[in-house]
Amino acid sequence: MITEQDLALLERLHTPLSKIFLEHLREDHGYLILEKNPLVDRCNQQAQEIQELKDEVNELTSELTLLRDDYEILRKINDLHCGLLKGKY
C-alpha cells in the first residue's frame, strides 16, 4: 500500500522514473491511497469510547456515593424520629 505521503513525494520529485512509477501505479494497479491508517483511527476511536465509558462509570459511582450518603442521613433521621417517638431521646 502506498500512503498519501509516498505519492506526494513521488509527484514532487518530477523525475522521469517517478513519473513512470506513478503512471504504472495509477493505470495498472489502481493503487490504494491511505490518508490515515484505518487501524490506528479505529484504535483511537475505541480508546475515546472507553474513556467516555470510564467517565460515565466515575460519574455514576459519584452519584451512587451521594445516594448512599443520603440514605445514611435518612436512616439516622428515621432512627432519631423513632427514638423520639419511643422516648429514648
Biopython code that builds the backbone (N, CA, C, O; Angstrom):
import numpy as np
from Bio.PDB.StructureBuilder import StructureBuilder

atoms = [
    (1, "MET", "N", (0.847, -1.180, 0.000)),
    (1, "MET", "CA", (0.000, 0.000, 0.000)),
    (1, "MET", "C", (0.887, 1.236, 0.000)),
    (1, "MET", "O", (1.953, 1.266, 0.615)),
    (2, "ILE", "N", (0.433, 2.208, -0.678)),
    (2, "ILE", "CA", (1.186, 3.456, -0.786)),
    (2, "ILE", "C", (0.412, 4.539, -0.057)),
    (2, "ILE", "O", (-0.796, 4.688, -0.237)),
    (3, "THR", "N", (1.109, 5.273, 0.748)),
    (3, "THR", "CA", (0.450, 6.341, 1.503)),
    (3, "THR", "C", (0.394, 7.618, 0.681)),
    (3, "THR", "O", (1.066, 7.760, -0.341)),
    (4, "GLU", "N", (-0.413, 8.525, 1.154)),
    (4, "GLU", "CA", (-0.529, 9.841, 0.517)),
    (4, "GLU", "C", (0.835, 10.530, 0.491)),
    (4, "GLU", "O", (1.177, 11.200, -0.482)),
    (5, "GLN", "N", (1.608, 10.364, 1.556)),
    (5, "GLN", "CA", (2.940, 10.983, 1.624)),
    (5, "GLN", "C", (3.871, 10.414, 0.553)),
    (5, "GLN", "O", (4.637, 11.146, -0.074)),
    (6, "ASP", "N", (3.790, 9.082, 0.353)),
    (6, "ASP", "CA", (4.623, 8.456, -0.679)),
    (6, "ASP", "C", (4.305, 9.034, -2.053)),
    (6, "ASP", "O", (5.204, 9.361, -2.828)),
    (7, "LEU", "N", (3.019, 9.155, -2.341)),
    (7, "LEU", "CA", (2.614, 9.698, -3.641)),
    (7, "LEU", "C", (3.020, 11.155, -3.787)),
    (7, "LEU", "O", (3.481, 11.584, -4.845)),
    (8, "ALA", "N", (2.843, 11.904, -2.715)),
    (8, "ALA", "CA", (3.225, 13.319, -2.759)),
    (8, "ALA", "C", (4.721, 13.451, -3.025)),
    (8, "ALA", "O", (5.148, 14.312, -3.795)),
    (9, "LEU", "N", (5.504, 12.602, -2.391)),
    (9, "LEU", "CA", (6.950, 12.629, -2.613)),
    (9, "LEU", "C", (7.281, 12.294, -4.067)),
    (9, "LEU", "O", (8.096, 12.969, -4.696)),
    (10, "LEU", "N", (6.651, 11.260, -4.588)),
    (10, "LEU", "CA", (6.891, 10.893, -5.990)),
    (10, "LEU", "C", (6.508, 12.026, -6.934)),
    (10, "LEU", "O", (7.214, 12.305, -7.902)),
    (11, "GLU", "N", (5.387, 12.672, -6.645)),
    (11, "GLU", "CA", (4.941, 13.768, -7.502)),
    (11, "GLU", "C", (5.876, 14.974, -7.412)),
    (11, "GLU", "O", (6.058, 15.689, -8.396)),
    (12, "ARG", "N", (6.465, 15.201, -6.248)),
    (12, "ARG", "CA", (7.380, 16.339, -6.080)),
    (12, "ARG", "C", (8.735, 16.093, -6.744)),
    (12, "ARG", "O", (9.429, 17.041, -7.113)),
    (13, "LEU", "N", (9.107, 14.837, -6.893)),
    (13, "LEU", "CA", (10.421, 14.526, -7.461)),
    (13, "LEU", "C", (10.542, 14.976, -8.915)),
    (13, "LEU", "O", (11.607, 15.425, -9.340)),
    (14, "HIS", "N", (9.473, 14.860, -9.666)),
    (14, "HIS", "CA", (9.466, 15.266, -11.084)),
    (14, "HIS", "C", (10.599, 14.627, -11.879)),
    (14, "HIS", "O", (11.134, 15.236, -12.805)),
    (15, "THR", "N", (10.955, 13.423, -11.525)),
    (15, "THR", "CA", (11.966, 12.719, -12.320)),
    (15, "THR", "C", (11.248, 11.796, -13.294)),
    (15, "THR", "O", (10.107, 11.403, -13.054)),
    (16, "PRO", "N", (11.903, 11.455, -14.373)),
    (16, "PRO", "CA", (11.260, 10.536, -15.328)),
    (16, "PRO", "C", (10.861, 9.207, -14.676)),
    (16, "PRO", "O", (9.796, 8.659, -14.961)),
    (17, "LEU", "N", (11.719, 8.710, -13.812)),
    (17, "LEU", "CA", (11.415, 7.440, -13.154)),
    (17, "LEU", "C", (10.203, 7.561, -12.230)),
    (17, "LEU", "O", (9.356, 6.668, -12.202)),
    (18, "SER", "N", (10.115, 8.652, -11.482)),
    (18, "SER", "CA", (8.967, 8.822, -10.577)),
    (18, "SER", "C", (7.673, 8.969, -11.366)),
    (18, "SER", "O", (6.631, 8.465, -10.946)),
    (19, "LYS", "N", (7.729, 9.660, -12.513)),
    (19, "LYS", "CA", (6.533, 9.808, -13.350)),
    (19, "LYS", "C", (6.084, 8.461, -13.906)),
    (19, "LYS", "O", (4.891, 8.158, -13.925)),
    (20, "ILE", "N", (7.032, 7.663, -14.352)),
    (20, "ILE", "CA", (6.704, 6.329, -14.872)),
    (20, "ILE", "C", (6.101, 5.469, -13.767)),
    (20, "ILE", "O", (5.110, 4.772, -13.984)),
    (21, "PHE", "N", (6.699, 5.523, -12.595)),
    (21, "PHE", "CA", (6.207, 4.727, -11.470)),
    (21, "PHE", "C", (4.791, 5.151, -11.085)),
    (21, "PHE", "O", (3.937, 4.297, -10.846)),
    (22, "LEU", "N", (4.533, 6.451, -11.021)),
    (22, "LEU", "CA", (3.193, 6.940, -10.695)),
    (22, "LEU", "C", (2.168, 6.495, -11.732)),
    (22, "LEU", "O", (1.078, 6.043, -11.382)),
    (23, "GLU", "N", (2.519, 6.623, -12.999)),
    (23, "GLU", "CA", (1.602, 6.189, -14.055)),
    (23, "GLU", "C", (1.319, 4.698, -13.942)),
    (23, "GLU", "O", (0.177, 4.261, -14.084)),
    (24, "HIS", "N", (2.355, 3.931, -13.690)),
    (24, "HIS", "CA", (2.202, 2.485, -13.536)),
    (24, "HIS", "C", (1.259, 2.168, -12.376)),
    (24, "HIS", "O", (0.370, 1.326, -12.506)),
    (25, "LEU", "N", (1.450, 2.827, -11.270)),
    (25, "LEU", "CA", (0.591, 2.587, -10.110)),
    (25, "LEU", "C", (-0.859, 2.944, -10.406)),
    (25, "LEU", "O", (-1.773, 2.187, -10.080)),
    (26, "ARG", "N", (-1.061, 4.086, -11.016)),
    (26, "ARG", "CA", (-2.419, 4.561, -11.279)),
    (26, "ARG", "C", (-3.134, 3.707, -12.325)),
    (26, "ARG", "O", (-4.287, 3.321, -12.136)),
    (27, "GLU", "N", (-2.458, 3.421, -13.406)),
    (27, "GLU", "CA", (-3.106, 2.754, -14.529)),
    (27, "GLU", "C", (-3.192, 1.242, -14.359)),
    (27, "GLU", "O", (-4.222, 0.643, -14.668)),
    (28, "ASP", "N", (-2.141, 0.631, -13.881)),
    (28, "ASP", "CA", (-2.093, -0.831, -13.869)),
    (28, "ASP", "C", (-2.526, -1.460, -12.549)),
    (28, "ASP", "O", (-2.951, -2.615, -12.522)),
    (29, "HIS", "N", (-2.423, -0.718, -11.470)),
    (29, "HIS", "CA", (-2.698, -1.336, -10.174)),
    (29, "HIS", "C", (-3.834, -0.680, -9.410)),
    (29, "HIS", "O", (-4.263, -1.214, -8.387)),
    (30, "GLY", "N", (-4.333, 0.451, -9.867)),
    (30, "GLY", "CA", (-5.383, 1.147, -9.118)),
    (30, "GLY", "C", (-4.987, 1.276, -7.655)),
    (30, "GLY", "O", (-5.715, 0.852, -6.758)),
    (31, "TYR", "N", (-3.825, 1.866, -7.434)),
    (31, "TYR", "CA", (-3.219, 1.902, -6.103)),
    (31, "TYR", "C", (-4.177, 2.430, -5.033)),
    (31, "TYR", "O", (-5.098, 3.196, -5.315)),
    (32, "LEU", "N", (-3.933, 2.007, -3.837)),
    (32, "LEU", "CA", (-4.729, 2.409, -2.683)),
    (32, "LEU", "C", (-4.005, 3.532, -1.960)),
    (32, "LEU", "O", (-2.852, 3.386, -1.553)),
    (33, "ILE", "N", (-4.689, 4.643, -1.807)),
    (33, "ILE", "CA", (-4.107, 5.769, -1.077)),
    (33, "ILE", "C", (-4.644, 5.731, 0.346)),
    (33, "ILE", "O", (-5.854, 5.678, 0.564)),
    (34, "LEU", "N", (-3.757, 5.759, 1.282)),
    (34, "LEU", "CA", (-4.153, 5.811, 2.685)),
    (34, "LEU", "C", (-3.884, 7.211, 3.203)),
    (34, "LEU", "O", (-2.731, 7.609, 3.369)),
    (35, "GLU", "N", (-4.950, 7.956, 3.457)),
    (35, "GLU", "CA", (-4.746, 9.279, 4.039)),
    (35, "GLU", "C", (-4.346, 9.138, 5.498)),
    (35, "GLU", "O", (-3.508, 9.880, 6.011)),
    (36, "LYS", "N", (-4.961, 8.179, 6.140)),
    (36, "LYS", "CA", (-4.637, 7.875, 7.534)),
    (36, "LYS", "C", (-4.640, 6.363, 7.659)),
    (36, "LYS", "O", (-5.167, 5.660, 6.797)),
    (37, "ASN", "N", (-4.065, 5.880, 8.706)),
    (37, "ASN", "CA", (-4.075, 4.447, 8.952)),
    (37, "ASN", "C", (-5.414, 4.082, 9.586)),
    (37, "ASN", "O", (-5.692, 4.519, 10.703)),
    (38, "PRO", "N", (-6.253, 3.293, 8.910)),
    (38, "PRO", "CA", (-7.576, 2.978, 9.443)),
    (38, "PRO", "C", (-7.520, 2.210, 10.763)),
    (38, "PRO", "O", (-8.390, 2.383, 11.616)),
    (39, "LEU", "N", (-6.515, 1.373, 10.933)),
    (39, "LEU", "CA", (-6.399, 0.618, 12.179)),
    (39, "LEU", "C", (-6.113, 1.553, 13.347)),
    (39, "LEU", "O", (-6.688, 1.405, 14.425)),
    (40, "VAL", "N", (-5.226, 2.513, 13.128)),
    (40, "VAL", "CA", (-4.919, 3.494, 14.174)),
    (40, "VAL", "C", (-6.156, 4.336, 14.476)),
    (40, "VAL", "O", (-6.460, 4.615, 15.636)),
    (41, "ASP", "N", (-6.870, 4.741, 13.416)),
    (41, "ASP", "CA", (-8.097, 5.518, 13.618)),
    (41, "ASP", "C", (-9.106, 4.739, 14.449)),
    (41, "ASP", "O", (-9.729, 5.296, 15.354)),
    (42, "ARG", "N", (-9.271, 3.455, 14.148)),
    (42, "ARG", "CA", (-10.230, 2.616, 14.891)),
    (42, "ARG", "C", (-9.785, 2.465, 16.346)),
    (42, "ARG", "O", (-10.608, 2.539, 17.259)),
    (43, "CYS", "N", (-8.498, 2.258, 16.558)),
    (43, "CYS", "CA", (-7.980, 2.139, 17.932)),
    (43, "CYS", "C", (-8.204, 3.431, 18.704)),
    (43, "CYS", "O", (-8.600, 3.404, 19.869)),
    (44, "ASN", "N", (-7.951, 4.562, 18.053)),
    (44, "ASN", "CA", (-8.176, 5.851, 18.712)),
    (44, "ASN", "C", (-9.646, 6.052, 19.034)),
    (44, "ASN", "O", (-9.990, 6.565, 20.099)),
    (45, "GLN", "N", (-10.517, 5.646, 18.109)),
    (45, "GLN", "CA", (-11.955, 5.769, 18.342)),
    (45, "GLN", "C", (-12.381, 4.898, 19.521)),
    (45, "GLN", "O", (-13.153, 5.335, 20.374)),
    (46, "GLN", "N", (-11.876, 3.665, 19.567)),
    (46, "GLN", "CA", (-12.215, 2.784, 20.681)),
    (46, "GLN", "C", (-11.646, 3.307, 21.993)),
    (46, "GLN", "O", (-12.294, 3.195, 23.034)),
    (47, "ALA", "N", (-10.456, 3.872, 21.959)),
    (47, "ALA", "CA", (-9.877, 4.452, 23.175)),
    (47, "ALA", "C", (-10.740, 5.605, 23.674)),
    (47, "ALA", "O", (-10.942, 5.763, 24.878)),
    (48, "GLN", "N", (-11.246, 6.411, 22.741)),
    (48, "GLN", "CA", (-12.121, 7.519, 23.123)),
    (48, "GLN", "C", (-13.430, 6.990, 23.715)),
    (48, "GLN", "O", (-13.924, 7.519, 24.710)),
    (49, "GLU", "N", (-13.990, 5.942, 23.097)),
    (49, "GLU", "CA", (-15.220, 5.352, 23.619)),
    (49, "GLU", "C", (-14.997, 4.760, 25.009)),
    (49, "GLU", "O", (-15.848, 4.887, 25.889)),
    (50, "ILE", "N", (-13.851, 4.116, 25.198)),
    (50, "ILE", "CA", (-13.521, 3.548, 26.511)),
    (50, "ILE", "C", (-13.401, 4.655, 27.546)),
    (50, "ILE", "O", (-13.893, 4.515, 28.666)),
    (51, "GLN", "N", (-12.746, 5.761, 27.180)),
    (51, "GLN", "CA", (-12.611, 6.884, 28.109)),
    (51, "GLN", "C", (-13.972, 7.459, 28.465)),
    (51, "GLN", "O", (-14.216, 7.809, 29.620)),
    (52, "GLU", "N", (-14.868, 7.561, 27.474)),
    (52, "GLU", "CA", (-16.216, 8.063, 27.741)),
    (52, "GLU", "C", (-16.955, 7.135, 28.699)),
    (52, "GLU", "O", (-17.667, 7.597, 29.591)),
    (53, "LEU", "N", (-16.785, 5.819, 28.515)),
    (53, "LEU", "CA", (-17.417, 4.860, 29.421)),
    (53, "LEU", "C", (-16.827, 4.961, 30.829)),
    (53, "LEU", "O", (-17.556, 4.883, 31.817)),
    (54, "LYS", "N", (-15.508, 5.135, 30.916)),
    (54, "LYS", "CA", (-14.874, 5.305, 32.232)),
    (54, "LYS", "C", (-15.405, 6.559, 32.922)),
    (54, "LYS", "O", (-15.686, 6.548, 34.120)),
    (55, "ASP", "N", (-15.538, 7.640, 32.153)),
    (55, "ASP", "CA", (-16.075, 8.879, 32.717)),
    (55, "ASP", "C", (-17.500, 8.669, 33.215)),
    (55, "ASP", "O", (-17.875, 9.169, 34.276)),
    (56, "GLU", "N", (-18.291, 7.926, 32.444)),
    (56, "GLU", "CA", (-19.671, 7.656, 32.849)),
    (56, "GLU", "C", (-19.712, 6.795, 34.112)),
    (56, "GLU", "O", (-20.527, 7.032, 35.003)),
    (57, "VAL", "N", (-18.830, 5.795, 34.185)),
    (57, "VAL", "CA", (-18.760, 4.955, 35.384)),
    (57, "VAL", "C", (-18.365, 5.799, 36.593)),
    (57, "VAL", "O", (-18.941, 5.647, 37.670)),
    (58, "ASN", "N", (-17.386, 6.689, 36.420)),
    (58, "ASN", "CA", (-16.972, 7.564, 37.522)),
    (58, "ASN", "C", (-18.114, 8.459, 37.977)),
    (58, "ASN", "O", (-18.316, 8.668, 39.173)),
    (59, "GLU", "N", (-18.858, 8.986, 37.011)),
    (59, "GLU", "CA", (-19.997, 9.842, 37.347)),
    (59, "GLU", "C", (-21.069, 9.052, 38.095)),
    (59, "GLU", "O", (-21.620, 9.526, 39.088)),
    (60, "LEU", "N", (-21.357, 7.846, 37.610)),
    (60, "LEU", "CA", (-22.357, 7.012, 38.281)),
    (60, "LEU", "C", (-21.888, 6.588, 39.672)),
    (60, "LEU", "O", (-22.688, 6.499, 40.604)),
    (61, "THR", "N", (-20.595, 6.329, 39.802)),
    (61, "THR", "CA", (-20.044, 5.970, 41.113)),
    (61, "THR", "C", (-20.187, 7.135, 42.085)),
    (61, "THR", "O", (-20.528, 6.940, 43.251)),
    (62, "SER", "N", (-19.927, 8.342, 41.603)),
    (62, "SER", "CA", (-20.090, 9.531, 42.449)),
    (62, "SER", "C", (-21.547, 9.704, 42.863)),
    (62, "SER", "O", (-21.843, 10.006, 44.019)),
    (63, "GLU", "N", (-22.450, 9.509, 41.909)),
    (63, "GLU", "CA", (-23.874, 9.628, 42.225)),
    (63, "GLU", "C", (-24.300, 8.556, 43.220)),
    (63, "GLU", "O", (-25.089, 8.825, 44.126)),
    (64, "LEU", "N", (-23.780, 7.339, 43.056)),
    (64, "LEU", "CA", (-24.100, 6.261, 43.986)),
    (64, "LEU", "C", (-23.595, 6.592, 45.389)),
    (64, "LEU", "O", (-24.287, 6.341, 46.376)),
    (65, "THR", "N", (-22.407, 7.147, 45.476)),
    (65, "THR", "CA", (-21.856, 7.544, 46.775)),
    (65, "THR", "C", (-22.749, 8.591, 47.430)),
    (65, "THR", "O", (-23.030, 8.514, 48.626)),
    (66, "LEU", "N", (-23.194, 9.570, 46.644)),
    (66, "LEU", "CA", (-24.099, 10.591, 47.181)),
    (66, "LEU", "C", (-25.413, 9.972, 47.641)),
    (66, "LEU", "O", (-25.947, 10.342, 48.687)),
    (67, "LEU", "N", (-25.929, 9.036, 46.863)),
    (67, "LEU", "CA", (-27.176, 8.370, 47.255)),
    (67, "LEU", "C", (-26.994, 7.574, 48.543)),
    (67, "LEU", "O", (-27.869, 7.576, 49.408)),
    (68, "ARG", "N", (-25.861, 6.897, 48.668)),
    (68, "ARG", "CA", (-25.587, 6.142, 49.902)),
    (68, "ARG", "C", (-25.490, 7.091, 51.094)),
    (68, "ARG", "O", (-26.015, 6.811, 52.172)),
    (69, "ASP", "N", (-24.805, 8.225, 50.881)),
    (69, "ASP", "CA", (-24.708, 9.219, 51.952)),
    (69, "ASP", "C", (-26.091, 9.732, 52.333)),
    (69, "ASP", "O", (-26.413, 9.857, 53.515)),
    (70, "ASP", "N", (-26.909, 10.030, 51.316)),
    (70, "ASP", "CA", (-28.276, 10.491, 51.578)),
    (70, "ASP", "C", (-29.072, 9.428, 52.324)),
    (70, "ASP", "O", (-29.836, 9.743, 53.237)),
    (71, "TYR", "N", (-28.890, 8.165, 51.935)),
    (71, "TYR", "CA", (-29.603, 7.079, 52.602)),
    (71, "TYR", "C", (-29.188, 6.988, 54.069)),
    (71, "TYR", "O", (-30.029, 6.814, 54.951)),
    (72, "GLU", "N", (-27.892, 7.106, 54.318)),
    (72, "GLU", "CA", (-27.414, 7.044, 55.706)),
    (72, "GLU", "C", (-27.985, 8.193, 56.531)),
    (72, "GLU", "O", (-28.374, 8.005, 57.684)),
    (73, "ILE", "N", (-28.033, 9.375, 55.940)),
    (73, "ILE", "CA", (-28.610, 10.529, 56.644)),
    (73, "ILE", "C", (-30.083, 10.279, 56.934)),
    (73, "ILE", "O", (-30.554, 10.530, 58.043)),
    (74, "LEU", "N", (-30.810, 9.782, 55.933)),
    (74, "LEU", "CA", (-32.236, 9.485, 56.135)),
    (74, "LEU", "C", (-32.434, 8.404, 57.192)),
    (74, "LEU", "O", (-33.364, 8.486, 57.994)),
    (75, "ARG", "N", (-31.568, 7.393, 57.199)),
    (75, "ARG", "CA", (-31.671, 6.328, 58.198)),
    (75, "ARG", "C", (-31.446, 6.884, 59.605)),
    (75, "ARG", "O", (-32.148, 6.514, 60.547)),
    (76, "LYS", "N", (-30.459, 7.776, 59.739)),
    (76, "LYS", "CA", (-30.196, 8.384, 61.047)),
    (76, "LYS", "C", (-31.364, 9.256, 61.488)),
    (76, "LYS", "O", (-31.757, 9.249, 62.655)),
    (77, "ILE", "N", (-31.916, 10.014, 60.528)),
    (77, "ILE", "CA", (-33.089, 10.838, 60.861)),
    (77, "ILE", "C", (-34.238, 9.951, 61.296)),
    (77, "ILE", "O", (-34.933, 10.254, 62.266)),
    (78, "ASN", "N", (-34.438, 8.859, 60.583)),
    (78, "ASN", "CA", (-35.512, 7.929, 60.940)),
    (78, "ASN", "C", (-35.270, 7.325, 62.322)),
    (78, "ASN", "O", (-36.197, 7.214, 63.124)),
    (79, "ASP", "N", (-34.023, 6.934, 62.601)),
    (79, "ASP", "CA", (-33.694, 6.385, 63.922)),
    (79, "ASP", "C", (-33.971, 7.407, 65.020)),
    (79, "ASP", "O", (-34.525, 7.073, 66.067)),
    (80, "LEU", "N", (-33.576, 8.673, 64.765)),
    (80, "LEU", "CA", (-33.838, 9.730, 65.749)),
    (80, "LEU", "C", (-35.338, 9.932, 65.934)),
    (80, "LEU", "O", (-35.819, 10.075, 67.058)),
    (81, "HIS", "N", (-36.062, 9.944, 64.840)),
    (81, "HIS", "CA", (-37.513, 10.137, 64.901)),
    (81, "HIS", "C", (-38.173, 8.999, 65.686)),
    (81, "HIS", "O", (-39.014, 9.225, 66.556)),
    (82, "CYS", "N", (-37.763, 7.761, 65.348)),
    (82, "CYS", "CA", (-38.320, 6.606, 66.066)),
    (82, "CYS", "C", (-37.930, 6.653, 67.542)),
    (82, "CYS", "O", (-38.725, 6.301, 68.413)),
    (83, "GLY", "N", (-36.700, 7.090, 67.813)),
    (83, "GLY", "CA", (-36.245, 7.210, 69.200)),
    (83, "GLY", "C", (-37.041, 8.257, 69.953)),
    (83, "GLY", "O", (-37.378, 8.060, 71.121)),
    (84, "LEU", "N", (-37.348, 9.375, 69.296)),
    (84, "LEU", "CA", (-38.157, 10.414, 69.936)),
    (84, "LEU", "C", (-39.559, 9.907, 70.225)),
    (84, "LEU", "O", (-40.135, 10.186, 71.277)),
    (85, "LEU", "N", (-40.097, 9.156, 69.272)),
    (85, "LEU", "CA", (-41.442, 8.616, 69.471)),
    (85, "LEU", "C", (-41.473, 7.621, 70.624)),
    (85, "LEU", "O", (-42.470, 7.526, 71.340)),
    (86, "LYS", "N", (-40.386, 6.880, 70.803)),
    (86, "LYS", "CA", (-40.329, 5.885, 71.876)),
    (86, "LYS", "C", (-39.798, 6.487, 73.173)),
    (86, "LYS", "O", (-39.726, 5.799, 74.192)),
    (87, "GLY", "N", (-39.432, 7.747, 73.144)),
    (87, "GLY", "CA", (-38.970, 8.422, 74.343)),
    (87, "GLY", "C", (-37.533, 8.134, 74.707)),
    (87, "GLY", "O", (-37.143, 8.328, 75.858)),
    (88, "LYS", "N", (-36.729, 7.674, 73.753)),
    (88, "LYS", "CA", (-35.327, 7.383, 74.056)),
    (88, "LYS", "C", (-34.498, 8.645, 74.179)),
    (88, "LYS", "O", (-33.510, 8.650, 74.913)),
    (89, "TYR", "N", (-34.863, 9.726, 73.482)),
    (89, "TYR", "CA", (-34.019, 10.921, 73.478)),
    (89, "TYR", "C", (-34.654, 12.031, 74.241)),
    (89, "TYR", "O", (-34.083, 13.117, 74.342)),
]
sb = StructureBuilder()
sb.init_structure("model")
sb.init_model(0)
sb.init_chain("A")
sb.init_seg("    ")
for serial, (resi, resn, name, xyz) in enumerate(atoms, 1):
    if name == "N":
        sb.init_residue(resn, " ", resi, " ")
    sb.init_atom(name, np.array(xyz, "f"), 0.0, 1.0, " ", f" {name:<3s}", serial, name[0])
structure = sb.get_structure()
